[in-house]
Amino acid sequence: MIRKCLFPVAGYGTRFLPATKAMPKEMLPVVNKPLVQYGVEEALSAGLDQIGFVTGRGKRTIIDHFDVSYELEHQIAGSDKEQYLTSIRDVIQRATFSTTRQPEMRGLGHAILVGEVLIGFEPFGVVLADDLCLVEEGTDSVLTQLVNIYRRFGKSVVAVQEVPEDKVHKFGVIQGEELEEGLYTVSDMVEKPKKEEAPSNLAIIGRYVLTPDIFEALRHTEPGKNGEVQITDALCQLAKRGRVLAYKFKGKRFDCGSVDGYVEATNYVFENLYSNGQ
């Protein structure tokens, strides 16, 4: 049974300064909903209703967003503005939230290891909120797709997508053999390889389902560039034992950690979802 989802949200969001000087990047709105809420809704769609945040300094706003604001509720009660709280009320009612703090920024792998106290010895999802993943109405969310594969095979699963060869240096990239259409058994992973050294153009994006043995692998993963512990390096240890799958997910992914991707996502959501009343 998989029921927990971890959100590493301690990063500084420097690419969006000065906007993120006092506001977490995860709270940047795509139209009228913050990025992190899209991520939590995706987790809930996959049946993961125990949400854990690995936070840092200045991230209090995220926690407050998923709490009741009694003053606001009282102020707009009975008015037509009350309808705007429907989606977040639903999330608050359906999920439970817990937090722990990453005392220093030492990479995604370190953030996930810090989250062990919230997960325990269970499989769990990981959502990077600045990767906004959207699917067509009536189809499984990206995290649901990964959870379904985990339930079949009982292994860690990473979401991947094909990227142009001149962009592979921005991603972790997998090497593996296709098990069935769109599903790969991973044999190796390379973090941000040079174009000529990349084993494929299948890039890992910010959706994972991880088995609890990842924590032990992370404890034995040496820091790399800038003293950061990479989740890719830890997963590589499991992959060499045949314990990692990669899935070429169905859906659209927007890199909302970049200004271009954020603007693209905002335009897409407004034109395809918000203007249609979804």
Summary of the structure (lengths in Angstrom):
residues: 278
radius of gyration: 18.5
end to end distance: 30.6
largest distance: 61.4
contacts: 910
relative contact order: 0.17
helix: 42%
strand: 26%
